[in-house]
Amino acid sequence: MFDDPKELLAKIRLGEDSRLELKTLRVAGKRVTAPHRDALADELAAFANGKGGVCVLGVDDATRSVVGVPVEQLDAAEEFVRAVCNDSIEPPLTADIERLTLPAADGSPAAVLKIDVPRSLFVHQSPGGYFRRLGSSRRRLTPEVLARLFQERSQTGLIRFDEQIVAGAAIADLEPALWRRFRGARSRDRKEVLLGKLGLARRDEDAVSRPTVAGILIASRTPRRWLPNAFIQAVAYRGASVVPEGGRDLYQIDAKDIDGPVDEQIVEACRFVFRNMKIAATKSVGRRDRPQYDMTAVFEAIVNAVAHRDYSIHGSKIRLRMFQDRIELYSPGALPNTLDIGSLPYRQAARNETLASLLARCPVPEDAPFMTDRVTLMDRRGEGVRIILENSARLSAKVPEYRLLDESELVLTIFAAQT
């Protein structure tokens, strides 16, 4: 916002409004003494809870004149802003901090710090509470407005979380090769219309078409740029615990952060399991391999985790843990709607409808390390959990277990067959 210095200067001369906040900055030694940490946190969170905005440090609000920040104090000032965003706002705020030079009153160049805060996917709490920008000041949100804002920005709203616009992202951030694969052979829709129909993009308050969460997840090469926890953290351990046994240093066999488009994450996570599991062979009547895990069950488990996890939970990622005797798969979020552990094999409920519909159009790669009778990653018939339970139990003689941790994380344990 206000990316051109001339545009920013013209905006400063008009004074503060719903998208602009001006503050002088004072540093004593290496410590910022003004603005106050809590006050700045309230202002930045108010922007994020609204339509976004820009705060410029180094401008006198009363006179609208550029007073600048001494160049030798810029490092301390930037570190101060980062600390405010990370430590004084919950969940932590993503902001773009930029150093600029603007003409001071006497025409000489003066350094300022521009903090660009996009409209957030989340509702942010700052030291003073919950705020939203209204004109040139912030206003505390009433309980009714706050409840509505939580609904708008969560998976419980009329617009699901995967249909929410990703602030700061542009249509150009969607990879053509990734979204064109969903275009029907007979489609003649222009780009923005097609993306809207697919749920990969929506128009914002200014009628600008922008990517949705689903669009970033499946049609961007780097979804973590906007959704930092949209990846699978995979670790294979040597023993039956994360604690090293016998003081050995090499207690991890393999570890990888699996990112990229989520359909690729699914396949790569399956390859990780296949690469790290043991396969026994018997030769009583020819050679017969007996793997630790049924890869079709593993595939179904990973698909479910990616398709149904709660992407609105900040700081949580899918965690895939391989041990000597089991796999543990952690998926962020409670069970959607009225599902419970006992009803999982019998009922179906999708938290991310748009994402699930797109995964149902992604073909299974020919070199996938699993066998399945379908041609796409999802079939949406609700048979995945039964396949996980029945195939795994047939191989290992132990039924996989589902657990819900603190109503915020679903854990699936698949037991290994004896090899």
C-alpha positions in Angstrom: 0.0 0.0 0.0 1.3 3.5 -1.0 4.3 1.8 -2.6 5.4 4.9 -4.5 7.3 7.4 -2.3 5.5 10.3 -4.0 2.1 8.7 -3.3 3.1 8.1 0.3 4.3 11.7 0.7 1.1 13.0 -0.8 -0.9 10.8 1.6 1.1 12.0 4.6 0.4 15.6 3.7 -3.3 14.8 3.8 -3.0 13.4 7.4 -4.1 10.3 9.1 -7.2 8.3 8.1 -8.5 4.7 8.2 -5.4 3.5 6.2 -2.6 5.7 7.6 -1.0 6.2 11.0 1.9 8.7 11.6 4.2 8.6 14.6 7.5 10.2 15.6 10.2 7.8 16.8 12.7 8.5 19.6 15.6 6.2 20.6 17.7 6.5 23.7 20.8 4.5 23.3 19.6 1.3 21.6 16.1 1.5 23.2 13.1 2.9 21.6 11.3 5.3 24.0 8.5 6.4 21.7 6.0 5.3 20.5 5.1 3.1 23.4 5.3 -0.6 22.6 1.6 -1.3 23.6 0.2 1.7 21.8 2.0 0.7 18.6 0.7 -2.9 19.0 -2.8 -1.6 19.3 -2.5 0.5 16.2 -1.1 -2.3 14.1 -3.6 -4.9 15.3 -6.4 -2.5 14.5 -5.2 -2.2 10.9 -5.0 -6.0 10.6 -8.5 -6.5 12.0 -9.8 -4.0 9.5 -8.9 -3.5 5.8 -5.2 -3.1 6.5 -3.1 0.1 6.6 0.3 1.8 6.8 2.1 3.2 9.8 5.0 5.5 9.1 7.6 6.0 11.9 9.5 9.3 11.5 6.6 11.7 10.8 5.1 14.2 13.2 1.3 13.7 13.2 0.5 17.2 14.4 2.4 19.0 11.7 2.5 16.2 9.1 6.1 16.9 8.5 8.8 14.4 8.0 11.2 14.5 10.9 13.0 11.3 10.1 14.8 8.6 12.0 18.6 8.8 12.4 20.2 6.3 10.1 22.2 4.8 12.9 19.0 4.1 14.9 17.2 2.3 12.0 18.3 -1.1 13.1 17.0 -0.6 16.7 13.8 0.8 15.3 13.2 -2.1 13.0 14.0 -4.7 15.7 11.5 -2.8 18.0 8.7 -3.1 15.4 9.5 -6.8 14.8 9.3 -7.5 18.5 5.9 -5.6 18.7 4.5 -7.7 15.9 5.8 -11.0 17.3 5.5 -10.6 21.1 2.8 -8.0 21.8 0.1 -9.2 19.3 -1.7 -12.6 19.4 -1.5 -14.3 17.0 1.7 -12.7 15.8 1.2 -10.2 13.0 2.8 -10.4 9.6 3.9 -6.9 8.4 6.2 -5.6 5.7 8.8 -3.3 7.2 10.5 -1.0 4.7 13.2 1.7 5.0 12.6 4.8 2.9 13.9 8.3 2.4 11.4 11.1 2.2 12.1 14.9 1.9 12.0 16.7 5.2 10.7 20.2 5.7 14.0 21.8 4.5 14.1 19.5 1.5 16.9 17.2 2.8 16.4 13.5 2.6 15.2 11.9 5.9 14.9 8.2 6.7 11.6 6.8 7.8 10.3 3.3 8.6 7.1 2.2 6.7 5.1 -0.6 8.3 2.7 -2.1 5.8 0.0 -4.2 7.5 -2.4 -6.2 5.3 -5.9 -7.2 6.2 -5.4 -10.4 8.2 -6.9 -13.8 7.9 -7.1 -13.9 11.7 -8.5 -11.7 14.5 -5.6 -10.1 16.5 -5.6 -9.2 20.2 -3.2 -6.5 21.3 -2.4 -5.3 24.9 -5.4 -3.0 25.0 -7.8 -5.7 23.7 -9.4 -6.1 20.3 -9.4 -3.0 18.1 -10.4 -2.0 14.5 -9.5 1.2 12.6 -12.2 3.8 12.2 -11.1 6.9 10.5 -7.9 8.3 12.0 -8.3 6.5 15.3 -8.8 3.0 16.6 -12.0 1.8 18.2 -12.4 -1.1 20.7 -14.6 -3.8 19.3 -17.9 -4.4 21.1 -18.6 -8.1 21.9 -21.2 -8.2 19.1 -18.9 -6.8 16.5 -16.0 -9.0 17.7 -18.2 -12.1 17.5 -19.1 -11.3 14.0 -15.5 -10.6 13.0 -14.4 -14.0 14.4 -17.2 -15.6 12.4 -16.1 -13.8 9.2 -12.5 -14.9 9.6 -13.0 -18.4 10.8 -14.1 -21.7 9.3 -17.5 -21.4 11.1 -18.6 -18.4 9.0 -20.8 -18.4 6.0 -17.6 -18.0 4.0 -15.4 -20.9 5.0 -11.8 -20.3 5.9 -10.4 -21.9 2.7 -12.6 -19.4 0.7 -11.2 -16.4 2.5 -9.1 -13.9 0.6 -5.4 -14.0 1.4 -4.4 -10.4 2.1 -1.2 -9.3 0.4 -1.5 -11.9 -2.3 -2.2 -11.1 -6.0 -3.6 -13.1 -8.8 -0.1 -13.1 -10.3 1.1 -15.2 -7.3 -1.0 -18.1 -8.6 1.1 -20.3 -11.0 -0.6 -20.6 -14.4 0.5 -24.3 -14.8 -1.1 -25.1 -11.4 -4.5 -23.4 -12.0 -4.9 -24.2 -15.7 -5.1 -27.9 -14.9 -8.5 -27.3 -13.4 -9.8 -25.6 -16.6 -12.4 -27.8 -18.4 -11.7 -28.7 -22.0 -14.6 -26.6 -23.2 -14.1 -23.6 -20.9 -13.8 -20.2 -22.6 -13.9 -18.2 -19.4 -11.3 -15.5 -19.0 -8.7 -15.9 -16.2 -10.4 -14.0 -13.3 -13.8 -15.5 -14.0 -12.4 -19.0 -14.1 -10.5 -18.5 -10.9 -13.6 -17.3 -9.2 -15.7 -20.2 -10.4 -13.1 -22.7 -9.1 -12.8 -20.9 -5.7 -9.2 -20.0 -6.3 -9.9 -16.3 -6.1 -12.5 -13.8 -4.9 -13.1 -10.1 -5.1 -12.1 -8.0 -2.1 -13.9 -4.9 -0.7 -12.3 -2.8 -3.5 -13.6 -5.2 -6.2 -10.0 -6.5 -6.8 -9.7 -10.2 -7.6 -7.3 -11.9 -5.1 -6.4 -15.5 -4.3 -8.3 -17.4 -1.7 -6.7 -19.7 0.9 -7.6 -22.7 -1.3 -6.0 -20.9 -4.3 -2.7 -20.3 -2.4 -2.7 -23.9 -1.1 -3.1 -25.6 -4.4 -2.1 -23.1 -7.1 1.0 -21.5 -5.6 4.5 -23.0 -5.4 5.2 -21.3 -2.1 2.0 -21.3 0.1 4.1 -20.9 3.2 4.9 -17.3 2.1 1.3 -16.4 3.1 0.3 -19.4 5.3 3.6 -20.2 7.2 2.3 -23.4 8.7 0.8 -24.9 5.4 3.3 -27.7 5.2 4.0 -31.2 6.6 6.8 -31.7 9.0 8.0 -35.3 8.6 10.5 -37.1 10.9 11.5 -40.7 11.0 13.0 -41.8 14.3 15.3 -44.8 14.9 13.5 -46.1 18.0 10.1 -46.0 19.6 10.5 -42.5 21.1 11.6 -39.0 20.2 14.1 -39.3 23.1 17.4 -40.7 22.0 18.0 -44.3 23.3 21.2 -45.1 24.9 22.6 -41.6 24.4 22.9 -42.1 20.6 23.2 -39.0 18.6 21.7 -40.3 15.4 18.2 -40.9 16.8 16.6 -39.4 13.7 16.9 -41.4 10.5 15.3 -38.8 8.2 13.6 -35.5 8.5 12.0 -33.2 5.9 9.7 -30.2 5.8 7.4 -31.0 2.9 6.0 -27.9 1.2 4.7 -26.7 -2.1 1.2 -27.2 -3.5 -0.8 -29.4 -1.1 -1.4 -32.1 -3.7 2.3 -32.5 -4.1 2.7 -32.5 -0.3 0.4 -35.5 -0.2 2.5 -37.5 -2.6 5.8 -36.5 -1.1 4.7 -37.4 2.4 3.7 -40.9 1.1 7.2 -41.2 -0.5 8.7 -40.2 2.8 6.9 -43.1 4.6 7.7 -45.6 1.8 11.4 -44.6 1.9 11.7 -45.0 5.6 9.6 -48.1 6.4 11.0 -51.6 6.6 10.0 -54.3 4.2 10.4 -58.0 5.1 10.6 -60.7 2.6 9.7 -64.4 2.8 10.7 -67.1 0.3 8.5 -70.1 1.3 6.7 -70.0 -2.1 8.7 -67.5 -4.1 9.6 -64.1 -2.8 6.8 -62.2 -0.9 7.4 -58.8 0.5 5.6 -57.7 3.7 5.8 -54.0 4.4 5.4 -52.4 7.8 2.5 -50.3 6.6 -0.3 -50.6 4.0 0.6 -47.6 1.7 -3.0 -47.2 0.6 -4.0 -46.6 4.2 -1.1 -44.2 4.7 -2.2 -42.4 1.5 -5.8 -42.1 2.7 -4.6 -40.8 6.1 -2.4 -38.1 4.6 -5.1 -37.0 2.2 -7.5 -36.6 5.0 -5.0 -34.7 7.1 -4.3 -32.2 4.3 -7.9 -31.8 3.1 -9.6 -31.5 6.5 -7.0 -29.8 8.8 -7.9 -26.4 10.2 -5.7 -23.9 8.3 -7.0 -21.0 10.5 -5.1 -22.2 13.6 -1.9 -20.1 13.8 1.3 -21.9 14.7 0.1 -25.5 13.9 1.2 -27.7 11.1 0.6 -31.3 10.0 3.2 -33.5 11.8 4.2 -36.9 10.5 6.1 -39.0 13.0 7.6 -42.4 12.1 8.8 -44.6 14.9 10.1 -48.2 15.0 6.7 -49.6 15.7 4.1 -47.0 14.6 3.3 -43.8 12.6 1.7 -40.9 14.3 -0.1 -38.2 12.2 -1.1 -35.0 13.9 -3.7 -32.8 12.1 -4.5 -29.3 13.5 -8.1 -28.7 14.4 -11.0 -30.3 16.2 -13.5 -32.6 14.3 -15.8 -30.5 12.1 -19.5 -30.1 12.6 -21.0 -32.8 14.9 -18.4 -35.5 14.2 -16.8 -37.5 17.0 -14.2 -40.2 17.1 -16.7 -43.0 17.0 -18.6 -41.7 14.0 -15.5 -41.1 11.8 -15.8 -44.4 9.9 -19.5 -43.8 9.1 -20.0 -40.1 8.5 -18.4 -37.5 6.2 -17.9 -33.8 6.9 -15.5 -31.5 5.0 -14.1 -28.5 6.8 -12.5 -27.1 3.5 -15.1 -27.7 0.8 -13.3 -25.8 -1.9 -9.9 -27.5 -1.2 -11.5 -30.9 -1.1 -13.3 -30.3 -4.5 -10.0 -29.3 -6.0 -8.1 -32.3 -4.6 -10.9 -34.5 -6.1 -9.7 -33.2 -9.5 -6.0 -33.8 -9.0 -4.8 -37.0 -10.7 -2.9 -39.7 -8.8 0.7 -39.6 -10.3 1.7 -42.7 -12.2 4.8 -43.1 -10.0 2.9 -42.7 -6.7 4.3 -45.1 -4.0 0.8 -46.5 -3.2 -1.9 -48.5 -4.8 -5.4 -47.1 -5.2 -8.3 -47.9 -7.4 -9.2 -44.3 -8.1 -7.7 -41.8 -10.5 -7.8 -38.7 -8.3 -6.4 -37.9 -4.8 -9.9 -37.6 -3.3 -13.2 -39.4 -4.3 -15.4 -37.7 -1.6 -17.3 -41.0 -0.9 -16.4 -41.0 2.7 -14.6 -44.3 2.6 -11.1 -43.1 3.6 -11.3 -43.8 7.3 -12.6 -47.4 6.8 -9.8 -48.1 4.4 -7.3 -46.8 7.0 -8.7 -49.0 9.7 -9.4 -52.1 7.8 -6.3 -52.3 5.6 -4.0 -51.5 8.5 -5.6 -54.0 10.9 -5.4 -56.7 8.2 -1.6 -56.1 7.9 -0.6 -55.5 11.5 -3.4 -57.2 13.4 -3.9 -53.9 15.3 -6.6 -51.4 14.6 -5.3 -47.8 14.2 -6.3 -45.3 16.9 -7.7 -41.8 16.6 -7.4 -39.4 19.5 -8.4 -35.8 20.0 -5.9 -33.6 21.9 -7.3 -30.6 23.8 -10.2 -30.3 21.2 -7.6 -28.8 18.9 -5.6 -31.6 17.2 -6.5 -34.9 15.8 -3.9 -37.7 16.1 -4.0 -40.9 14.1 -1.7 -43.8 15.2 -1.1 -46.6 12.6 0.7 -49.6 14.1 3.5 -51.3 12.2 3.4 -54.9 11.1 6.1 -57.2 12.5 8.8 -57.5 9.9 
